[in-house]
Amino acid sequence: MNLNVSGHQLEVTPAIRKYVNSKLERVKRHFDHLIDAHVILSVAKLKQKAEVTLHVRGKDIHCQCEDEDLYAAIDLLIDKLDRQVLKYKNRRLEAPHDPIKRR
């Protein structure tokens, strides 16, 4: 999986990059067909915002979270992303694979 972490009005330190990467490992554990992840971290006065666009086969999953602490925003973001990825995975597994059975 390709990971791109960028910051808007914020310098992305190696510690923040490592934290985001370690948190995304949880999502990789649930679903390993991830192609690309683009994480954007931004600061606006007292609100820290984290958003991610995750490219999987056939779909782009996007979510964003805000909090007063950047690390808390990243944690909330990963929780939300994990739920969306599991929902996508369950939909893929429930879809019938045999075209004859669809009729």
N, CA, C and O atoms as CSV, one atom per row, in Angstrom:
chain,resi,resn,atom,element,x,y,z
A,1,MET,N,N,0.843,-1.171,0.000
A,1,MET,CA,C,0.000,0.000,0.000
A,1,MET,C,C,0.894,1.242,0.000
A,1,MET,O,O,1.852,1.336,0.768
A,2,ASN,N,N,0.567,2.172,-0.860
A,2,ASN,CA,C,1.265,3.451,-0.903
A,2,ASN,C,C,0.610,4.404,0.084
A,2,ASN,O,O,-0.610,4.567,0.089
A,3,LEU,N,N,1.424,5.026,0.912
A,3,LEU,CA,C,0.924,5.959,1.911
A,3,LEU,C,C,1.507,7.330,1.637
A,3,LEU,O,O,2.721,7.488,1.502
A,4,ASN,N,N,0.622,8.332,1.555
A,4,ASN,CA,C,1.038,9.709,1.339
A,4,ASN,C,C,0.449,10.552,2.457
A,4,ASN,O,O,-0.772,10.671,2.559
A,5,VAL,N,N,1.292,11.138,3.294
A,5,VAL,CA,C,0.852,11.978,4.401
A,5,VAL,C,C,1.297,13.404,4.111
A,5,VAL,O,O,2.484,13.666,3.916
A,6,SER,N,N,0.338,14.322,4.085
A,6,SER,CA,C,0.675,15.721,3.837
A,6,SER,C,C,-0.010,16.597,4.873
A,6,SER,O,O,-0.982,16.186,5.506
A,7,GLY,N,N,0.502,17.794,5.036
A,7,GLY,CA,C,-0.034,18.712,6.018
A,7,GLY,C,C,-0.364,20.059,5.404
A,7,GLY,O,O,0.373,20.561,4.556
A,8,HIS,N,N,-1.468,20.640,5.830
A,8,HIS,CA,C,-1.854,21.982,5.421
A,8,HIS,C,C,-1.645,22.894,6.614
A,8,HIS,O,O,-2.283,22.729,7.654
A,9,GLN,N,N,-0.758,23.847,6.460
A,9,GLN,CA,C,-0.375,24.771,7.529
A,9,GLN,C,C,0.148,24.009,8.745
A,9,GLN,O,O,-0.055,24.407,9.892
A,10,LEU,N,N,0.824,22.907,8.455
A,10,LEU,CA,C,1.345,22.028,9.489
A,10,LEU,C,C,2.521,21.253,8.901
A,10,LEU,O,O,2.438,20.746,7.783
A,11,GLU,N,N,3.598,21.165,9.645
A,11,GLU,CA,C,4.733,20.367,9.201
A,11,GLU,C,C,4.540,18.941,9.707
A,11,GLU,O,O,4.338,18.716,10.900
A,12,VAL,N,N,4.602,17.998,8.802
A,12,VAL,CA,C,4.432,16.594,9.157
A,12,VAL,C,C,5.781,16.067,9.631
A,12,VAL,O,O,6.706,15.897,8.837
A,13,THR,N,N,5.883,15.813,10.921
A,13,THR,CA,C,7.122,15.319,11.506
A,13,THR,C,C,7.227,13.808,11.316
A,13,THR,O,O,6.219,13.154,11.052
A,14,PRO,N,N,8.403,13.255,11.444
A,14,PRO,CA,C,8.537,11.792,11.356
A,14,PRO,C,C,7.711,11.066,12.424
A,14,PRO,O,O,7.232,9.956,12.187
A,15,ALA,N,N,7.541,11.684,13.594
A,15,ALA,CA,C,6.737,11.057,14.643
A,15,ALA,C,C,5.267,10.964,14.229
A,15,ALA,O,O,4.625,9.939,14.458
A,16,ILE,N,N,4.738,12.014,13.626
A,16,ILE,CA,C,3.344,11.988,13.160
A,16,ILE,C,C,3.191,10.983,12.032
A,16,ILE,O,O,2.212,10.239,11.993
A,17,ARG,N,N,4.148,10.954,11.116
A,17,ARG,CA,C,4.098,10.002,9.998
A,17,ARG,C,C,4.130,8.556,10.516
A,17,ARG,O,O,3.402,7.696,10.018
A,18,LYS,N,N,4.968,8.301,11.504
A,18,LYS,CA,C,5.062,6.959,12.080
A,18,LYS,C,C,3.776,6.585,12.807
A,18,LYS,O,O,3.338,5.436,12.745
A,19,TYR,N,N,3.165,7.561,13.503
A,19,TYR,CA,C,1.914,7.319,14.220
A,19,TYR,C,C,0.786,6.969,13.251
A,19,TYR,O,O,0.020,6.037,13.498
A,20,VAL,N,N,0.683,7.716,12.149
A,20,VAL,CA,C,-0.352,7.439,11.154
A,20,VAL,C,C,-0.132,6.057,10.531
A,20,VAL,O,O,-1.085,5.302,10.336
A,21,ASN,N,N,1.108,5.735,10.225
A,21,ASN,CA,C,1.419,4.444,9.625
A,21,ASN,C,C,1.076,3.293,10.576
A,21,ASN,O,O,0.536,2.273,10.148
A,22,SER,N,N,1.388,3.457,11.861
A,22,SER,CA,C,1.080,2.395,12.819
A,22,SER,C,C,-0.421,2.224,12.991
A,22,SER,O,O,-0.902,1.106,13.177
A,23,LYS,N,N,-1.163,3.322,12.929
A,23,LYS,CA,C,-2.617,3.224,13.047
A,23,LYS,C,C,-3.249,2.601,11.813
A,23,LYS,O,O,-4.247,1.889,11.924
A,24,LEU,N,N,-2.685,2.859,10.639
A,24,LEU,CA,C,-3.226,2.265,9.415
A,24,LEU,C,C,-2.959,0.765,9.336
A,24,LEU,O,O,-3.608,0.062,8.561
A,25,GLU,N,N,-2.018,0.271,10.125
A,25,GLU,CA,C,-1.774,-1.177,10.170
A,25,GLU,C,C,-3.029,-1.922,10.627
A,25,GLU,O,O,-3.275,-3.047,10.194
A,26,ARG,N,N,-3.818,-1.301,11.497
A,26,ARG,CA,C,-5.056,-1.917,11.972
A,26,ARG,C,C,-6.036,-2.106,10.831
A,26,ARG,O,O,-6.714,-3.131,10.756
A,27,VAL,N,N,-6.116,-1.134,9.949
A,27,VAL,CA,C,-7.003,-1.241,8.792
A,27,VAL,C,C,-6.482,-2.306,7.839
A,27,VAL,O,O,-7.264,-3.061,7.261
A,28,LYS,N,N,-5.161,-2.372,7.673
A,28,LYS,CA,C,-4.558,-3.391,6.795
A,28,LYS,C,C,-4.820,-4.798,7.314
A,28,LYS,O,O,-4.944,-5.734,6.524
A,29,ARG,N,N,-4.905,-4.956,8.622
A,29,ARG,CA,C,-5.173,-6.272,9.200
A,29,ARG,C,C,-6.545,-6.785,8.796
A,29,ARG,O,O,-6.719,-7.982,8.571
A,30,HIS,N,N,-7.522,-5.884,8.703
A,30,HIS,CA,C,-8.886,-6.295,8.375
A,30,HIS,C,C,-9.090,-6.516,6.882
A,30,HIS,O,O,-9.879,-7.370,6.478
A,31,PHE,N,N,-8.377,-5.747,6.063
A,31,PHE,CA,C,-8.602,-5.807,4.625
A,31,PHE,C,C,-7.280,-5.528,3.932
A,31,PHE,O,O,-6.749,-4.422,4.039
A,32,ASP,N,N,-6.739,-6.511,3.224
A,32,ASP,CA,C,-5.399,-6.359,2.671
A,32,ASP,C,C,-5.377,-5.958,1.192
A,32,ASP,O,O,-4.306,-5.945,0.585
A,33,HIS,N,N,-6.523,-5.633,0.600
A,33,HIS,CA,C,-6.566,-5.223,-0.806
A,33,HIS,C,C,-6.549,-3.701,-0.937
A,33,HIS,O,O,-7.229,-3.144,-1.799
A,34,LEU,N,N,-5.787,-3.037,-0.098
A,34,LEU,CA,C,-5.680,-1.590,-0.137
A,34,LEU,C,C,-4.639,-1.200,-1.178
A,34,LEU,O,O,-3.547,-1.767,-1.215
A,35,ILE,N,N,-4.975,-0.241,-2.014
A,35,ILE,CA,C,-4.069,0.178,-3.073
A,35,ILE,C,C,-3.272,1.398,-2.643
A,35,ILE,O,O,-2.046,1.418,-2.755
A,36,ASP,N,N,-3.971,2.414,-2.152
A,36,ASP,CA,C,-3.346,3.703,-1.909
A,36,ASP,C,C,-4.081,4.418,-0.792
A,36,ASP,O,O,-5.300,4.294,-0.672
A,37,ALA,N,N,-3.357,5.163,0.025
A,37,ALA,CA,C,-3.963,5.975,1.084
A,37,ALA,C,C,-3.336,7.365,1.046
A,37,ALA,O,O,-2.115,7.514,1.000
A,38,HIS,N,N,-4.191,8.364,1.066
A,38,HIS,CA,C,-3.729,9.747,1.077
A,38,HIS,C,C,-4.303,10.424,2.320
A,38,HIS,O,O,-5.515,10.608,2.427
A,39,VAL,N,N,-3.431,10.794,3.257
A,39,VAL,CA,C,-3.835,11.392,4.524
A,39,VAL,C,C,-3.461,12.869,4.492
A,39,VAL,O,O,-2.335,13.233,4.153
A,40,ILE,N,N,-4.436,13.722,4.856
A,40,ILE,CA,C,-4.198,15.159,4.926
A,40,ILE,C,C,-4.481,15.613,6.352
A,40,ILE,O,O,-5.572,15.396,6.878
A,41,LEU,N,N,-3.487,16.243,6.969
A,41,LEU,CA,C,-3.612,16.784,8.316
A,41,LEU,C,C,-3.576,18.298,8.212
A,41,LEU,O,O,-2.725,18.857,7.521
A,42,SER,N,N,-4.512,18.974,8.906
A,42,SER,CA,C,-4.546,20.427,8.820
A,42,SER,C,C,-4.900,21.036,10.172
A,42,SER,O,O,-5.470,20.382,11.045
A,43,VAL,N,N,-4.544,22.307,10.314
A,43,VAL,CA,C,-4.774,23.049,11.545
A,43,VAL,C,C,-5.540,24.315,11.204
A,43,VAL,O,O,-5.181,25.032,10.270
A,44,ALA,N,N,-6.599,24.590,11.962
A,44,ALA,CA,C,-7.357,25.830,11.812
A,44,ALA,C,C,-7.687,26.338,13.213
A,44,ALA,O,O,-8.618,25.847,13.851
A,45,LYS,N,N,-6.941,27.297,13.677
A,45,LYS,CA,C,-7.067,27.880,15.008
A,45,LYS,C,C,-7.030,26.795,16.084
A,45,LYS,O,O,-5.959,26.259,16.369
A,46,LEU,N,N,-8.166,26.460,16.687
A,46,LEU,CA,C,-8.173,25.488,17.782
A,46,LEU,C,C,-8.587,24.089,17.345
A,46,LEU,O,O,-8.595,23.171,18.165
A,47,LYS,N,N,-8.924,23.908,16.094
A,47,LYS,CA,C,-9.371,22.605,15.600
A,47,LYS,C,C,-8.292,21.954,14.756
A,47,LYS,O,O,-7.731,22.579,13.857
A,48,GLN,N,N,-8.006,20.700,15.048
A,48,GLN,CA,C,-7.080,19.886,14.263
A,48,GLN,C,C,-7.939,18.952,13.416
A,48,GLN,O,O,-8.847,18.303,13.935
A,49,LYS,N,N,-7.663,18.881,12.141
A,49,LYS,CA,C,-8.478,18.088,11.229
A,49,LYS,C,C,-7.617,17.041,10.547
A,49,LYS,O,O,-6.506,17.321,10.098
A,50,ALA,N,N,-8.150,15.832,10.478
A,50,ALA,CA,C,-7.476,14.739,9.779
A,50,ALA,C,C,-8.470,14.121,8.809
A,50,ALA,O,O,-9.613,13.838,9.169
A,51,GLU,N,N,-8.023,13.915,7.578
A,51,GLU,CA,C,-8.886,13.267,6.593
A,51,GLU,C,C,-8.064,12.289,5.766
A,51,GLU,O,O,-6.857,12.452,5.591
A,52,VAL,N,N,-8.744,11.279,5.270
A,52,VAL,CA,C,-8.067,10.238,4.504
A,52,VAL,C,C,-8.941,9.831,3.329
A,52,VAL,O,O,-10.168,9.782,3.427
A,53,THR,N,N,-8.278,9.539,2.217
A,53,THR,CA,C,-8.927,8.931,1.063
A,53,THR,C,C,-8.207,7.622,0.810
A,53,THR,O,O,-7.006,7.601,0.543
A,54,LEU,N,N,-8.942,6.547,0.894
A,54,LEU,CA,C,-8.389,5.207,0.764
A,54,LEU,C,C,-8.883,4.609,-0.542
A,54,LEU,O,O,-10.090,4.507,-0.763
A,55,HIS,N,N,-7.973,4.218,-1.397
A,55,HIS,CA,C,-8.321,3.637,-2.687
A,55,HIS,C,C,-8.298,2.114,-2.556
A,55,HIS,O,O,-7.265,1.515,-2.255
A,56,VAL,N,N,-9.433,1.517,-2.784
A,56,VAL,CA,C,-9.541,0.057,-2.837
A,56,VAL,C,C,-10.081,-0.300,-4.210
A,56,VAL,O,O,-10.513,0.574,-4.962
A,57,ARG,N,N,-10.057,-1.562,-4.531
A,57,ARG,CA,C,-10.506,-1.986,-5.852
A,57,ARG,C,C,-11.994,-1.672,-6.030
A,57,ARG,O,O,-12.844,-2.218,-5.327
A,58,GLY,N,N,-12.289,-0.796,-6.967
A,58,GLY,CA,C,-13.673,-0.487,-7.285
A,58,GLY,C,C,-14.284,0.661,-6.505
A,58,GLY,O,O,-15.433,1.019,-6.763
A,59,LYS,N,N,-13.562,1.256,-5.558
A,59,LYS,CA,C,-14.175,2.292,-4.735
A,59,LYS,C,C,-13.107,3.134,-4.049
A,59,LYS,O,O,-11.997,2.666,-3.797
A,60,ASP,N,N,-13.456,4.373,-3.752
A,60,ASP,CA,C,-12.633,5.245,-2.923
A,60,ASP,C,C,-13.398,5.496,-1.635
A,60,ASP,O,O,-14.564,5.890,-1.671
A,61,ILE,N,N,-12.760,5.274,-0.514
A,61,ILE,CA,C,-13.380,5.491,0.796
A,61,ILE,C,C,-12.769,6.758,1.381
A,61,ILE,O,O,-11.549,6.872,1.494
A,62,HIS,N,N,-13.621,7.706,1.751
A,62,HIS,CA,C,-13.153,8.984,2.285
A,62,HIS,C,C,-13.825,9.243,3.626
A,62,HIS,O,O,-15.025,9.019,3.780
A,63,CYS,N,N,-13.053,9.713,4.586
A,63,CYS,CA,C,-13.633,10.149,5.860
A,63,CYS,C,C,-12.740,11.217,6.477
A,63,CYS,O,O,-11.560,11.335,6.146
A,64,GLN,N,N,-13.330,11.991,7.381
A,64,GLN,CA,C,-12.596,13.070,8.036
A,64,GLN,C,C,-13.108,13.249,9.453
A,64,GLN,O,O,-14.265,12.952,9.753
A,65,CYS,N,N,-12.228,13.741,10.323
A,65,CYS,CA,C,-12.560,13.974,11.728
A,65,CYS,C,C,-11.848,15.226,12.212
A,65,CYS,O,O,-10.791,15.594,11.700
A,66,GLU,N,N,-12.437,15.869,13.200
A,66,GLU,CA,C,-11.848,17.049,13.823
A,66,GLU,C,C,-11.816,16.856,15.331
A,66,GLU,O,O,-12.695,16.221,15.915
A,67,ASP,N,N,-10.787,17.417,15.945
A,67,ASP,CA,C,-10.673,17.391,17.397
A,67,ASP,C,C,-9.700,18.499,17.804
A,67,ASP,O,O,-9.047,19.105,16.954
A,68,GLU,N,N,-9.610,18.754,19.093
A,68,GLU,CA,C,-8.683,19.762,19.581
A,68,GLU,C,C,-7.245,19.261,19.572
A,68,GLU,O,O,-6.313,20.061,19.489
A,69,ASP,N,N,-7.052,17.946,19.657
A,69,ASP,CA,C,-5.742,17.324,19.650
A,69,ASP,C,C,-5.561,16.564,18.337
A,69,ASP,O,O,-6.462,15.839,17.917
A,70,LEU,N,N,-4.422,16.719,17.692
A,70,LEU,CA,C,-4.188,16.076,16.406
A,70,LEU,C,C,-4.160,14.559,16.523
A,70,LEU,O,O,-4.703,13.861,15.666
A,71,TYR,N,N,-3.537,14.045,17.571
A,71,TYR,CA,C,-3.473,12.589,17.748
A,71,TYR,C,C,-4.854,12.001,18.017
A,71,TYR,O,O,-5.156,10.897,17.562
A,72,ALA,N,N,-5.693,12.726,18.751
A,72,ALA,CA,C,-7.070,12.265,18.979
A,72,ALA,C,C,-7.859,12.284,17.675
A,72,ALA,O,O,-8.668,11.390,17.427
A,73,ALA,N,N,-7.630,13.291,16.844
A,73,ALA,CA,C,-8.306,13.347,15.549
A,73,ALA,C,C,-7.884,12.176,14.670
A,73,ALA,O,O,-8.710,11.606,13.958
A,74,ILE,N,N,-6.612,11.816,14.716
A,74,ILE,CA,C,-6.135,10.667,13.935
A,74,ILE,C,C,-6.767,9.383,14.457
A,74,ILE,O,O,-7.164,8.525,13.668
A,75,ASP,N,N,-6.865,9.240,15.781
A,75,ASP,CA,C,-7.503,8.050,16.357
A,75,ASP,C,C,-8.960,7.937,15.933
A,75,ASP,O,O,-9.411,6.859,15.546
A,76,LEU,N,N,-9.699,9.039,16.002
A,76,LEU,CA,C,-11.099,9.033,15.579
A,76,LEU,C,C,-11.214,8.709,14.095
A,76,LEU,O,O,-12.113,7.976,13.681
A,77,LEU,N,N,-10.315,9.249,13.311
A,77,LEU,CA,C,-10.309,8.998,11.876
A,77,LEU,C,C,-10.100,7.519,11.570
A,77,LEU,O,O,-10.801,6.952,10.732
A,78,ILE,N,N,-9.150,6.902,12.238
A,78,ILE,CA,C,-8.863,5.492,11.991
A,78,ILE,C,C,-10.026,4.609,12.432
A,78,ILE,O,O,-10.331,3.614,11.775
A,79,ASP,N,N,-10.683,4.968,13.548
A,79,ASP,CA,C,-11.869,4.213,13.979
A,79,ASP,C,C,-12.965,4.278,12.919
A,79,ASP,O,O,-13.569,3.262,12.575
A,80,LYS,N,N,-13.211,5.463,12.415
A,80,LYS,CA,C,-14.244,5.640,11.396
A,80,LYS,C,C,-13.868,4.908,10.111
A,80,LYS,O,O,-14.713,4.259,9.493
A,81,LEU,N,N,-12.609,5.012,9.712
A,81,LEU,CA,C,-12.138,4.347,8.501
A,81,LEU,C,C,-12.229,2.828,8.633
A,81,LEU,O,O,-12.592,2.139,7.680
A,82,ASP,N,N,-11.903,2.319,9.796
A,82,ASP,CA,C,-11.965,0.876,10.027
A,82,ASP,C,C,-13.400,0.368,9.883
A,82,ASP,O,O,-13.632,-0.683,9.285
A,83,ARG,N,N,-14.352,1.109,10.427
A,83,ARG,CA,C,-15.758,0.710,10.286
A,83,ARG,C,C,-16.189,0.714,8.826
A,83,ARG,O,O,-16.890,-0.196,8.382
A,84,GLN,N,N,-15.772,1.736,8.072
A,84,GLN,CA,C,-16.149,1.811,6.663
A,84,GLN,C,C,-15.506,0.692,5.848
A,84,GLN,O,O,-16.143,0.136,4.954
A,85,VAL,N,N,-14.267,0.362,6.144
A,85,VAL,CA,C,-13.585,-0.711,5.414
A,85,VAL,C,C,-14.236,-2.059,5.713
A,85,VAL,O,O,-14.420,-2.869,4.804
A,86,LEU,N,N,-14.587,-2.310,6.970
A,86,LEU,CA,C,-15.264,-3.564,7.309
A,86,LEU,C,C,-16.631,-3.654,6.636
A,86,LEU,O,O,-17.037,-4.730,6.199
A,87,LYS,N,N,-17.334,-2.544,6.553
A,87,LYS,CA,C,-18.632,-2.511,5.882
A,87,LYS,C,C,-18.457,-2.824,4.394
A,87,LYS,O,O,-19.237,-3.585,3.822
A,88,TYR,N,N,-17.429,-2.235,3.768
A,88,TYR,CA,C,-17.148,-2.502,2.357
A,88,TYR,C,C,-16.767,-3.963,2.143
A,88,TYR,O,O,-17.203,-4.589,1.176
A,89,LYS,N,N,-15.955,-4.501,3.047
A,89,LYS,CA,C,-15.520,-5.891,2.933
A,89,LYS,C,C,-16.704,-6.847,3.055
A,89,LYS,O,O,-16.807,-7.812,2.298
A,90,ASN,N,N,-17.596,-6.579,4.006
A,90,ASN,CA,C,-18.775,-7.437,4.181
A,90,ASN,C,C,-19.696,-7.374,2.972
A,90,ASN,O,O,-20.280,-8.389,2.592
A,91,ARG,N,N,-19.836,-6.216,2.370
A,91,ARG,CA,C,-20.662,-6.105,1.166
A,91,ARG,C,C,-20.071,-6.919,0.023
A,91,ARG,O,O,-20.798,-7.571,-0.727
A,92,ARG,N,N,-18.753,-6.876,-0.105
A,92,ARG,CA,C,-18.107,-7.648,-1.171
A,92,ARG,C,C,-18.270,-9.140,-0.950
A,92,ARG,O,O,-18.468,-9.893,-1.904
A,93,LEU,N,N,-18.188,-9.580,0.320
A,93,LEU,CA,C,-18.298,-11.004,0.600
A,93,LEU,C,C,-19.728,-11.512,0.461
A,93,LEU,O,O,-19.943,-12.680,0.138
A,94,GLU,N,N,-20.702,-10.646,0.703
A,94,GLU,CA,C,-22.102,-11.062,0.608
A,94,GLU,C,C,-22.612,-11.075,-0.826
A,94,GLU,O,O,-23.638,-11.698,-1.098
A,95,ALA,N,N,-21.942,-10.419,-1.735
A,95,ALA,CA,C,-22.379,-10.374,-3.125
A,95,ALA,C,C,-22.230,-11.753,-3.754
A,95,ALA,O,O,-21.216,-12.422,-3.555
A,96,PRO,N,N,-23.233,-12.177,-4.509
A,96,PRO,CA,C,-23.133,-13.492,-5.152
A,96,PRO,C,C,-22.071,-13.484,-6.249
A,96,PRO,O,O,-21.946,-12.523,-7.008
A,97,HIS,N,N,-21.321,-14.564,-6.313
A,97,HIS,CA,C,-20.235,-14.662,-7.282
A,97,HIS,C,C,-20.644,-15.401,-8.544
A,97,HIS,O,O,-20.023,-15.235,-9.594
A,98,ASP,N,N,-21.673,-16.207,-8.447
A,98,ASP,CA,C,-22.110,-16.999,-9.590
A,98,ASP,C,C,-23.199,-16.235,-10.342
A,98,ASP,O,O,-24.242,-15.953,-9.751
A,99,PRO,N,N,-23.004,-15.884,-11.628
A,99,PRO,CA,C,-24.011,-15.091,-12.346
A,99,PRO,C,C,-25.316,-15.843,-12.580
A,99,PRO,O,O,-26.351,-15.215,-12.802
A,100,ILE,N,N,-25.290,-17.174,-12.535
A,100,ILE,CA,C,-26.512,-17.961,-12.729
A,100,ILE,C,C,-27.419,-17.833,-11.506
A,100,ILE,O,O,-28.641,-17.791,-11.653
A,101,LYS,N,N,-26.846,-17.770,-10.308
A,101,LYS,CA,C,-27.638,-17.665,-9.085
A,101,LYS,C,C,-28.282,-16.295,-8.921
A,101,LYS,O,O,-29.210,-16.148,-8.125
A,102,ARG,N,N,-27.814,-15.291,-9.652
A,102,ARG,CA,C,-28.355,-13.930,-9.503
A,102,ARG,C,C,-29.760,-13.809,-10.078
A,102,ARG,O,O,-30.505,-12.910,-9.689
A,103,ARG,N,N,-30.134,-14.692,-10.993
A,103,ARG,CA,C,-31.438,-14.589,-11.659
A,103,ARG,C,C,-32.549,-15.039,-10.803
A,103,ARG,O,O,-33.704,-15.011,-11.227
